[in-house]
Amino acid sequence: MSVMMPKPSEAILGRRQSIVNALRAILPGEGVVDAANEMAVFESDGLTAYRQMPLVVVLPSTVEQVARVLQYCHANEIPVVPRGSGTSLSGGALPLEDGVLLVLSKFNRVLEIDYDNRCAVVQPGVTNLGITKAVEGEGFYYAPDPSSQIACSIGGNVAENSGGVHCLKYGLTANNVLGIEFVTIEGEVVRLGGKHLEAEGYDFLGLMTGSEGLLGVVTEVTVRILQKPETARAVLIGFPTSEQAGECVAAIIAKGIIPAGMEMMDRPAIHAAEDFVHAGYPRDVEALLIVELDGPGAEVDHLLAEVAAIADANGATVTKVSNSEEERASFWAGRKAAFPAVGRISPDYYCMDGTIPRKELPRVLAGMKAFSEKYDLRVANVFHAGDGNLHPLILYDANKEGELHRAEEFGNDILRLCVEVGGVLTGEHGVGVEKRDLMPEMFSEDDLRHQQRVKCAFDDKHLLNPGKVFPQLHRCAELGRMHVHKGQVAFPDLPRF
């Protein structure tokens, strides 16, 4: 399977060996990987349907080395793709045939833990779960917790603005990052934010978080750490229909209750997870909610009773509250293992990521059922139900002619439906190459040109992660400069449409 990427530069391919030699001068020892068999492990990220061998792989271990690699690539107009742990599910770290793959796995140290200011300073290769492991001895943790948290890196989390099962109450990566250090394509080292809660001036920190490697290479991250709540309990709630589960989600939020996490799984996902993890999930329901409340014990007990009453009013047939920390962890273990669990029941699956208004959940579920019949492919649904972030898993067999193509079309229809009901193309996986050609479904040509102006301000040669996010790249000179006059933004040299 291939995906349309920028046409490789024959000039760059023709001088590959001289590029490798120059990079070896910057990164001695094992810092450069150029043998095909050794680069094969980097040919794709978590979206394994798309594969491409890079020109060369570099593994810097210092900020200076990162800066020198970028300076060299900028001077010689060589594309660069930053990569963390490679768990991206949108093809965001897919290599380029004529590009340098800059891998940050050696940046794997926790640099500082500041309990007084409730923050930690870490390198981008530290795993998401590694931050919590570093601070849990003092009763702290890092809140965003993607299902891949055991493997995904914090630098990748910043690039994709990752969430997780507890993002409903505690926010996405953007809400938990206080500062970053990054290197521009010209090799300049820039620091944004710090240990304080708010940065001065323009919100460049917000701009960088979720920028998918298009604006700079992150080399250090300062994150907020939280004190572990006094009590945390989860409840499993089973329903005869997915629509009833969706109505229950909306009713809980409408009541003013904000759970720490609220996840939903449908029957195929429930059975796959239970067979894999044995978490104690009921098998005789069509939909399952996992709702977690945390805080002072008395508050948690009160809210659990409120949630149970709302569930009953919406037709719940099963309600099971965790009675120990081990049981609570078991409830979540099933949910977090849903993706690998589904891998046991299908040769391949395509993990989607779209976000919708909560009230539209029944409509979107009905739409996905119709798409499943249209494309003759099964789908298992796992949702961050509280914030409307959907993760349908489309089951297919890549060895069967046409099934991958049907899975892709199925996924495109799901994302179009998300936009149609007032949602967005992505919640936390990013656009990458997977959703790139769907961007016009959500943005006008003017919108996309505005976004590319930002890209041009950071990377005027389009060398950082080209081929991702934008369905069509315009030369920076074509886009015109932004002019502000009396509070109005105008583009006098922008071509008219």
Secondary structure, DSSP 4 states (H G I P E B T S, - for coil): -----PPPPHHHHHTHHHHHHHHHHHS-TTSEE--HHHHGGGS--S-TT-----SEEE---SHHHHHHHHHHHHHTT--EEEESSS--SSSTT---TTSEEEE-TT---EEEEETTTTEEEE-TTSBHHHHHHHHGGGTEE-----TTTTT-BHHHHHHHT---TTHHHH--GGGTEEEEEEE-TTS-EEEEE-SSSS-SSS-HHHHHTT-TTSS-EEEEEEEE-EEPPSEEEEEEEEESSHHHHHHHHHHHHHTT---SEEEEEEHHHHHHHHHHH-----SS-SEEEEEEEEESHHHHHHHHHHHHHHHHHTT-SEEEE--SHHHHHHHHHHHHTHHHHHTTTSSEEEE--EE--GGGHHHHHHHHHHHHHHHT--EEEEEEGGGTEEEEEEEE-TTSTTHHHHHHHHHHHHHHHHHHTT-BS-SSS--TTTTGGGHHHHS-HHHHHHHHHHHHHH-TT--BSTTSS-SS---HHHH---EEETTEEE-TTSPP-
